[in-house]
Amino acid sequence: MENRPFNDIPAQVNQTFLETGDALVALAARTAQVDRVVTEAAYSLLLADSGAPFGPGIAVLAVGGYGRRQLFPYSDIDLLLLYESERLAQEGKSRIAAFLQHLWDSGLRVSHSVRTVTECTEVHEQNTELNISLLDQRYLAGDRGLYAALAEKLPRFLSANRDPLMRNLARLTRERHAKFADTFYHLEPNIKETPGSLRDFQLLCWFEQLRGAPDGSQSPELQDGFNFLARLRCHLHCQAGRDHNVLTFDAQDALAASGDAAGLMRTYYRHARAIHHSALRSLDSFDAQSSRLLSQFRDWRSRLSNSEFSVHRERAHLRAPQLMDSDPEMVLRLFEFVGRHGIRLSFEAEQQIAARLGRLREYFSTPRPVWPALSTILALPHAPLAVRAMHDAGVLTAVFPELDAIEFLVIRDFFHRYTVDEHTLVAIRNLCAVEGAYADLLAEVTWPAVLLFAVLFHDSGKAYPEKGHVDGSLSLAESAMRRIQMPAADRETVFFLIRCHLDLSAAMQSRDVFDPQTIRSMAAQVETVERLKALTLLTYADISAVNPSVMTPWRAEHLWQFYLMVYNELTRELETDRIEALPAGPPERVEFLKGFPMRYLRTRTNEEIDGHMALEQRSRAKGFAVDVRQTESAWQVTLVAGDRPGLFASVAGTLSSFGLNILRAEAFANRRGMVLDTFAFADPLRNLELNPSEVDRLRSTLERVLAGKADVKALLRNRPKPVLPSRKARIAGRVSFNSEASASATLIEIVAEDRPGLLYDMASAISSNGGNIEVVLIDTQAHKAIDVFYVTTGGRKLDPQKQQAIGDALRKVCQPV
């Protein structure tokens, strides 16, 4: 058979789609084209048998998206090769291989399975996808009698095994949702897999089919959502020339009509919300009907019902929804019920509220004393559930129209994962779910409702960039607090928390938090221990809500240490402020410590100092010594060596060559010219943890670098190049100097596009121009590096000439590659 390339067919479909914009026509057209290629190959290579091209005992079926005629331009082709017996399948292996090879050579990406009728009518617990794909099976070629046998048995099989199939499908769906943090509010969503995506729409269709609806049809609203998502996916495939389904910022700009990317995303989120909401409702309905244990639990939970609200199937219902017309504050009591008992709102209650949102918005727009009811909700055990339920039902913006503008709001900083409204809800959830020392701190807060209110409004000003993030949030919060008649003292606390909600994280990123001046400055700013506790918790919640991986153990510990130091500054007695001229202790310890800055004593325990002394003792043999170990929150390298230019840069470059992310670095020198450097770093791929020999290799490489036997630049060349950010995310390097923030050093603050070896290049630029690095603070946000160097020269701050020389060198290495 002549092998005719299929690669030009997607291009034809793409052109038709781009001309018409009709995704459904494009899907049907590609399906028809693939049908012709597959059936021709099937009859020529798979089914021909001694001149009789009918393939007795063999049939070719389209399944999955191909089976339901929804082939996107570069989607996989899902085939089921149906055989009468396993023996026949074994005998036909060579034919199957030739058939599949031809399809691949034709440009089709094929996914196939080989099954008998019996295997198709068995529940496969570990391969639910096979069972579900048969819901969309479609005959293509081969033995019609064999296909008829399957078509006869399949409906009975699906009916008899509906519950286990739906249970497996529900499990897979919840696992998929969990991979995306159970939210559709992603800034760059995967429109095939994210909650509210095409996969959720298909879940609804499959559930309907399993319940007996032959076509799995959906409501016009959901069908509109499918059509919109299908158009987006077709566009993404056309742009990429492959099966690409992530709606990136670049893709949003390219697809947005008249450049209105924000409008495009608002439309996306509206459709995704409708599909996700329906998917959750379908999942919950199945769960409620399928579990006897849950039924018994529901009976117990139903005792929580009262005169206004009932509990049925683990959902809160309104007994008399019409009462909201005369008593709008009944809706707040409903969410208090949700927050007190942890019971989600019923879909009927959501619909009943939705029908009255206009009246509710009008009622709450008039100043009235609703803070007592709201503060009760915010102080309850399940406050995050209540606030999210208010948001999903539209009540949150009915009470606080100031939050309207952040709904579905996308802020592109290439670091946040969620829309602004979702970030806020995640921050509230994370705040109420803190553990360990942070949980103890939350228990000590005397006004948790005020704290949660501040979290609710802390980013509301992002919708008005002309006012500034913080100032805009303060203005909106003031309007809301005045209308709900919040007491003046609570308002002042909210003002403080919103005004300062970035300050702790900014200090962690750009200041040496062990510097007494930094600690004193922060203590003077917060003024009281109560405010410090609340601000620390808000900072934790805000950082952890950026994306699921940003609040690393190292960052959580760093924030906690800063909190403790500021707390001690606020509570210490005057006598504890005295600094002795020379530290007391054994003579060898005093000798070791001579020349170290006092901050070394403040930031190191006695055990750590003993370890450093032992390391210094080891260094006398070779002139250097290296220690690599894993701590509770990060990995750490400590080295002792004689001082020389470029030492710090060499170690930084070596760590970078291993793919390690440096979190913090410090450099100390004593009067004898001995340097003690410490680097805290993360191992994102867990190479050191999973391969203990890599720890030895890292230590050995560091020793070779310190001995001058290894070239750091050569090591860095072997590190894989990173994926560059999209063209609109490129970051221009910025370098600034600050000689006022520290009593002993000049701060060099650098913002640059992150890349392997950047820290090495920056440290080299500083040291080669006569700068002595005392402390380095490293922070990375997506592709942005935010680093601060504490630098001296000759034991003093940098003079203007030295700043100019170092600044020029740094600007050269900080420009985007």
N, C-alpha and C positions, 0 to 999 in steps of 0.2 A: 504494500500500500504506500502511495506517495505521501510523504510527511509535509503537509502544508502548514507554515507557521501561523500560529493563532495570535501572535503578539500584536498584530495590527488591529484585531477586533476590539479590544478595550478602547483603543484610540478612536475607533469609529463610534462606539457607544458614548465615549466622553464628548466627542464633538456634538453628537446629537443632544446630549444632556445640556451642554453649555449653551447650545442654541435655543433650547426650549425651556430649560429649568425644571422639567417634569421628571422627578426621580423615578416614579412608578413606571413610566414608559421606558426609561433607561434600564431599570431592573429587568423588566420583561424582555427587552430587546437583547440584553446580554444573555439571559437565560435561554432564549430561543437559539442564539448563535452557538452557545455551548452545547445545547441539545443536539444540534446537527453534528458537531465535531465528535461528541461522545458516542452517539448512536452509530455513526459511520465507522468509527474505530472499533466499537463493540462487535458489529457484524463482520468486520473484516479480520479482526485479530483474536477475538475472544470466543465468539459464538460459532464460527465456521467449523463444521465437523464432517470431513470426507465429502465435501461438496454440498452439504445440506446446511445452509447458513441460518439455521433456526435455533441452534444451541439448546437441544433438549436437556432439561434439568438445570439450566442456567438462566438467570434473569438479571438485568442491570437496573437498579433503582436509584433515582435521585432522592436524597434525604436532606434534612436540615434546611438551611436557607435556600439551597439549590432546589430542594424538593418543593418548597412553597413559592418558587419562582421569584425569589428576592436576591438575585445575584448582583452584588455591588461590583463596580468596575474591576477591582482586583481581589475580590473575595476568593477563598478556597472553594474547590469543587468537592462536595461531599457525596460519595458514592457508596452504595451497598451492593455487593456482588452476592446475589442469592443463589445458593446451590441446593440441589435436591438431597445431597448427602455429603458427609465429610470426605468420603472416598473420592467422589467426583471432584471435589475442591482440591484434594491433594494431587490428583492426576492432572489437573489443569493449571498447576503452578506456573509452568513456562508460558502458557497463554496469558495468564494474569499479568506476569511480569512484562511481556511484550506489549500488552494493552496499556498498562500504566506508563511504561517508558514512552510510548508514543504520545500519550497525553501530556506528559512532562515536556517532551521535546517540542510539542506544539505550543508550549507557553502556558499551560494550565497548571496551577498548583493543586494537586489532587490529594484528598484525604479519603481513605477507603477502609472498609471492613469486609470480611468474607464470612458469611453466616448461612446457616440452614434455617428453614422455617421454624423448626423446634427451638433453635437458639434465639430467634427473634421473638418468640412468645414465652420467654423466661425473664423473670426479674433479675437484673444484674445490679446488685447493691454497689459494687465497685465501678460500675460503668453505666451510670444513670443516663449519660449522654446518648448511649446506643438506644435505650428504650424510648427516650424522648424524641430522638431524631425520626423514629418511625411514625410519629404523629404527622410528620410532613412528607411521608414517603410518596413517591410518584414513579410510575412505570416508565422506563425508557426503551428497553429492548430485551429480546430473548423469549424464554418460555412463558407464554401467557397463562398456561395452565398452572405452572408453579407459582406465578404471581397471584393467580386467583385463589390458590390454597392459602397463601399468606393473607390476602385481603379478606378471606372468610374467617380466619382464626383471630386476626388482629383485633377487631372490635370486641370480641368476647374476652380476649386477654386483657385489654385495656380496662374494660368494665370490671372484671373480676379483681384486678390489681390496682385499681384507681388509688386507693389510700397509700400503699407503699410507694407508688410512683410519685404521687404528689408530695409525700413526706421527703423522699430523696431530692426532689426538685426544690422543695422549700429549703432544705439544708444547704444545697449548693448555692441557692440564691443568697441566703444569709451569710454564707462564707464569702461570697463575692462582695456583698455590701460591706462586710467588715474590712476588706482590703482597702476600701475607700472611706474608712472611718464613718460608715453609715450615713453619709451625707452626699447630696448632689451639688452642694454649693462650692465646687472646686473652680478655681480661676482658670485652669486649663483642663477641662474635663475630657475623659475618654467617652465619646458619645456612644460607644458600643457596650462598654462594661460598667461605667459608673452607675450608682443608684439613679433611677429616673431615665435610664438610657434605652437604647433599642432592645437590649437584653431584657429589661423589665417589661417593656411592652410585649415582647414575645412570651414572657412568663404568663402574662394575663391571657394571652391567646391559648397557650397550652393548658392552663387551668380550665378554661372554658371548654376546650376540646375533651379533656378528661372528665368533665362533668356532663358531657353529652352533646354540647353544641358542635355541630359538624364543621363549621367554618371558623370558629373561635373569633367571631366578629366583636368589635369594640364600639364604644360610644363615639359619636362624631368628634367630641373634644379630644379623646385619646387618639382617634385616627388622624386628626389634624396634627397632633404631637408627633406621631410616627412619620407623617409626610414631611414635617419640618426637619426632624432628625435624619431622615433618609436623604433629603437634599443636602444637608451638611456633610453627611458621610460621602456622598457622591463627589461633592466638591473637594473634600480632603483627599480622596483617592485620585482625582484628576490632577490635583496640585502636586502630589507626591509621586505619582506614577507607581504606586504600590499600595498595599493594604495598611494604610495609616489612618488612625482613628482618634488621635488626640487633637483637640481644638486648641492649638497653641495660640499665643498672643499674635504671632505673625499671621497665622491662618485667620484669626478673627479680623485683623486689619484687612486682609485680602478679600474676605467674604462680605464685610460690612458694606451695605449700600450707603453711598455718599459719605463714607468714612465714619459712620456711626457705629463703632464697635461696641460701645456701651449699650446701644439700643438692641443690637444683635444678641448680646448676652442676656439682656433682660427678657427677650423673647425666648431664648433657650431655657433660662431658669423657670419661666412660667410653664412651659411645656414639660420640663423635667419634673417639676413639682407635682403636676397633675398625674403624670405617669407613676412617679414614685409613691405618691399618696394612694393611688389605686392598687399598686402592687402590695404595699403594706397591708391595706385593707383585705386583700385577697389572702395573703399569708396568715393574717390574724384570724380570719374567718375559718380557714382550714384548721389552724391550731386549735381553735375553740371547739370545733366539731369532732376532732379526732382523738382527744385525750380524755380518758375517764378520770384520771388523777386530777387533771385541770378542772374537770367538771365538779369534782368534790371540793376542790379548793375554791372554785367560784361560789359554791354554796356557802362556804365559810365567809368569804369576802362580802357576800351579799348582806351580811349582818351589819356592815358599815353604812348601809343606806339610812337616810334620814327623811324628813318631811319634804325636802326640796330635791334631793338627788338619790338616785338608786344605782346599784352596782349590778350589772348583768353581763355575763361573759367577760369578766375582767375589764369592763369599761364603765366609765361614769356617764350616767344619763340624766337628763332633766326630766323631772316628773311632770312639770307644767311649764313648758318653755314660753308660753304666752305671758307668763308673769314678768318676763324681762321687759315687756313693753311698758309696764307701769313701774317697775323696780329695776332699772338698769344695773344697779350695783349687785344684783343677784349674780351677775356674771363673775364678779370678783369673788363672791363666796364659792362659786363653782371651782374656780382655780385654787382657792384655799383648800377645798376638799381634795383636789388633785395633789397639791403639794403636801398635804398632811398624810395622806394614805398611799401615795405613790401609784395611783390608779389613773391610767390614761383616759383621755376624753373619748367618748364614743363618736363614731362618724356621724350618727344622727344629730348629736349635740353640736358638732362642728357645723353641720348644715343649718341647724336652727339658729346658731349664732351668726353665721354668714348672712342669713336673711335679714338680720337686724343690725348689721355693722354701721349702716348710715345713722341709725338712731343712737347707737352707742357712741359713735364719734361725736355726734352733736351734744350728747349729754355730758361727756367728759371734757369737752372743750370749754365748758364754763367752770371757773374756779370754784372748787368745793373741797371739803376736808376728806379726801380719800387716802391720804398717806397712812392712817392707821390700818386700813384694810390691806394696802399694798405692802406695808412693812411686815405685816403678819405673814403674807405669802412669802416674802423674801427671807424670812427667818425660819421657815419650816424645813424639816428634814429632806423633803423632795422638792426644794425650791427650783433647782435646774429643770426638772420635768415640768413644773408649773409654768415657768417662764417660756420654755420652748413651746408648750401647748398654747400659751397666749399668743406667741409669735405665729405659729402655724394657723391658728384660727383667725388671725387678723386683729385680735383684741389688743395686743401690745401697741400697735400703731394707732388704734382707736383711742387708747388712753394717752399715748405719747406720740402725737403726730410729728414731733421733732425727729423721730426715728424713721420717718417715711423715706427720707432721701438715702439712707444707707441700705435699704432693702435691695438685694441683688447688686450692690455696688462693688465694682471691680477696681481695686487700686493696684496698679502694676508696679510692684517693687521687686519682683523676681525672687522673693523670699517667702511671702505669705502664700498659703495654699488656698485659703477660703475667701469668699466675699466678706465684706465688713460685717454684715449682720450675723453671718454664721460664725465668724471669728469671735464676736461678742458672746454668742450663746455657748461656744466651746470654752471660752474663758470662764464663764460662770460655772459650767460643769466641772472644769478642772479645778477651780477654786474650792468647790464643795467636795471634791474627791481627793484632796491632798492627804498624804500619809506621813507617818513618822513624826519628826519634829515639826513639820509644817502643820500637821493636823493638831498637834498640841497648841501651836500658835493660834490657829483658827479658833480653838476652844476658848482662848483667852481674850478674844476680841469682844468687847462689850456691846458693840452695835453692828452685828453681821448684816442686818438689812441695809444699813447705810453703805456698807462696803459693797454689797451686791448692786445697789443702785449706782454707785460710782462706776463699777465695771460695766453696767448697762449703757452708760453714757460716755465712757472714756474715749471712744473712737467716733462718736457721732459727728464730730466736726470734720471728719475726713470727706464728707460730702460737699464741703465748702472750702476748697483749698485757698481761695482768696483771703479767707479770714485766718488761715493757719489752723493746723490740726488741733492744738490744745485750746487756743482761744475760741475757736468755733465750738468745740465740745463744751467749754465753760458757758458760753452764751446759751446753747440749747438746754443744758442742764438747769441753768438759772430759770429759764422760762417754764420748764416742766415743774420744777420744785415750787415755784411760786404758785402755779395753778393748782397743784395737789395739796398746797398749804403745809409743806414740810416745815418743821420747827427750825428756827434760825441756827441753832447750834448744829443740827444735823446738816443743814445746808453748808455751813462753813467747813465741816469735815469733808463733804463731797467736793467742794471747791478745791480744798487742799489736795485730795487724792487725784483728782483729774489734772490739776495744775502740775503736780509732781510725778505723774505716773510713769514718765520716761526717765526720771533722774537716776534711780538706782541702777537701771540697766545701762544708762549712759556712762555712769561712773565705773561700772564693771568693765565696760568696753574700752574706755578712754582714759582711765586714771588708775594709778597704783592704789588699790584699796587698802594696802597695808601702810601707806604713807599717812602719818599722823595728821597732816594738813587736810588730806582727803576725808579722813574720818571726822575731824572737827568740823569741816565745812558741811558735811551731810548731817551731823548732829544738830548744828545750828539751824539747818533748814527744816528738819522735821520737828524739832523742839520738844516733843514728848514721846515717851515710850509707846503710848497707845497709838499715836499716829505712825510710828515706825513699824509696829506690828502690821497694821492694816496696809501700809504702803508696800511692805515686803510681800505680803500675800497677793496684793494686786499685781505686783511685778511678776511674781511666779506665774499667776494665772495668765497674764498677758503674753509673756514669753512662750509659755507652753502651748498657747492657742495659735501660735504662728503656723506651725505644722507639727505633726506628731513626733518628729525626731529632734526638734530643736532643744528641748529641755533635757539635755544629757545629764547623767549623774554628776559629771564634773561641773557643769554650769549651776546645777541645783546646790551643790556643795559650796561653790564660790559665792553664790548669793547668800547662803546661810552664814558663811564666815563673815561676810561684810555686815550682815545684820547683827551678828554677835559683837563685832567690834564697835559699831555705832551704838548698840545697846549699852555696852560697857562705858563708852564715852558719856552717854547720857546719865548713867547711874553711878559712875565711879566717885570716890572721895578724893579730895584735893591731894591727900598724902600719896596717893598712888601715881601721881603725875611726875614724881621726881625721877630723874634719870641719873644713875650713878656714873661717875667718870670712867671707872674701870669695873668690869664685871667681876664678881667674887667667884672663887672656885679654885680647883687645883692649878698649880703653876702652868702645866702643859695646856690646860684649857684657856687660861688667860693669854698665854703666848699665841695660841691659835686664833683667838678672837681679836687680837690687836689689829686695828686698821679696818675691821669690818664696820659698816655703818650700824647704828643702833637698831635700824629696822630689821636687820638680820636676827637680832635677839628677839624682837617682837614677833617675828613670823616663823620661828623655828622652835620646836619642842626640845627638851633636853635629850630625848632619844635621837632626834634627828641630828643634833649637834654632835653627839657621840659617834653617830654613823659617819658624819662628815670628817671628823677627826681620824677615824679609822681609814677612811678613803685617802686622806692626805698622807697618812703613814704609808699606805700601799704605793702612793705615787712616787715616793722617794727612790724607788728602784729604777723606774723608767722615765721619770719626769712627768708622768701623768697616770691617772687611774680613772676607770669608768664603771659606773653601776647602772644597770637597767633592771627595773622592777615594775610590777603591776600593783597599783594602789586600788582602793575601793572605787574610785571615780574615774581614774585614768591611768595611763602608763607614765613612767617618769624615768628620765635619764639624769644622773648627777655625775659631774666630772670635775676632777681637780687637775690643774695643769699650770705650768708657768705662763705668765701673761705674755701675749704676743698679738700683733695686729691680725685681725681677721679670724681669730679663734672662734668667736661666737658665730660668725657667718658660716664657718666650715661645719660646725656641728648642726646648725639649722639646715644647711644644704644636704648633709648626710641623711638626716631624718626625712627630709622631703623626698630624697631619692628612693626611700623604702615605701613611699605612698602613705606616710603618716601625717596626720594633721596636728600641727603644734597649737596648743591651747594657751600656754603661758610660758614665759621664759624669764629667768632672772640671772644676773651676773654680779658676783661680789668679788672684791679683791682685798687682800690684807696688806700689811706694810712690807711683807717679805716678797711681794710680787707674785703671790699665789692667787690663782683665779678659781673660784667655785661657781660653776654654772649649773643651773637646774632647768630642765625642760619638761613640762607636762604636755602630753600629746595623746591623741586618740588614734586608735587602730581600726578604721572603719570596716575593713574587710576581715578583721579578726585573724590576720595571718600570724601574729605573734602568739596569740592565745591557742590557736589550733595547731601550730607548728613550733614546738619549743626550740627546735634547732634554729629557727629564724631569730630568736632572741640572741643566741650565741653569735650568729652571723652579724647581727646589728652591732653587738658589742665589739666584735673583732674589727668590723669596718670602721667604727668610731676610733678605735685604737690606732688603726693604720693611718687614718686621717690626721690624728693628733701627732703621730710620729713622722708625718710628711711623706708617707709611702703610698698614698692614694690621692687621686685628683678628684675633688668634689665636682667640678664641672663635668667630668666624664661620667661620674655616677648619675648626675642629673639628666644627662642625655639619654640614659637608659629607661627613665621613667616614662610611661605612656602619656601621650598628650591628652589633655582634658577636652571634653566637648565644649565648644565655645557657646556662649549664650546667643540668643537670636539677635539679629542685626540692630533692633531697637533697644537692646539691653546692654550694649557696650558701655563701659564705665571709663570715663576720663580720669586719669590720676590726679589727686589733689594732695598737696603737702603744705602744712601750716606749722608754725612754731609758737610755743607758749612758755614764757619764762616766769609766769606768775603763779602757776598752779602748784608748783613744788618749791620748797625752800632751798633745795640743793641741786636741782637739775633742770635742764630745759626739756620740755615735752615736744616731741615731733609727732604730729598726728597725720596719718596717711590713710587715704581712701584710694583703692586701686582695684583693677580687675584681677581677680585671683588667678594664679597659675602655678604650676610646679616650679619651685626654686625662687619664688618671689621674695620670700623672707631672706633667703641667702643673698639675693642681689641687693636688697635694701640694706641689710647689715653690712655687706661689703662696701657699699657706697658710703655708709657712715664711718666705718673704721678706716677706710682708705683716705678719708679727708680729716683724720685726726680726732674723730669722735669716739668717746668711750661709752659703750652701752651698759647702763646699770640695770634697767628693767625693761621688758617688752611685754605688752598686752596684745594678744591676738584674738581677733574675732572674725568669723566668716559668715556672711549672709548670702546664701546662694552663690553667685559668682563674684560677690563683692568682698574684698578684704579690707578690714578696718583695724589698723594696727597703730599702736602708740609706743614710741620709744622714749625712755627717760635717758638722756644723754648728757655727759659732762665732757670737759676737756681740761686736763690739768687739775682735776678736782673741783672745777668751777662750772658755772653755767656757760652756755655758748655765747660768745660775743657776736655782734651783727655780721662781721666778716666771715666767721666760721659758719653761721647760719646760712649765709648766701652760698658758700661753697658746697655745703652738705645738701642744701635745698636743690641746687642745680643738678647735682648728681642723682638725687632721689627722683626728681621729675623725669629724668631720662629713663630710669628703669621701671617707672610706674605707668607708662603709657600703654594702652592696649596693644597686644601683639598683632 
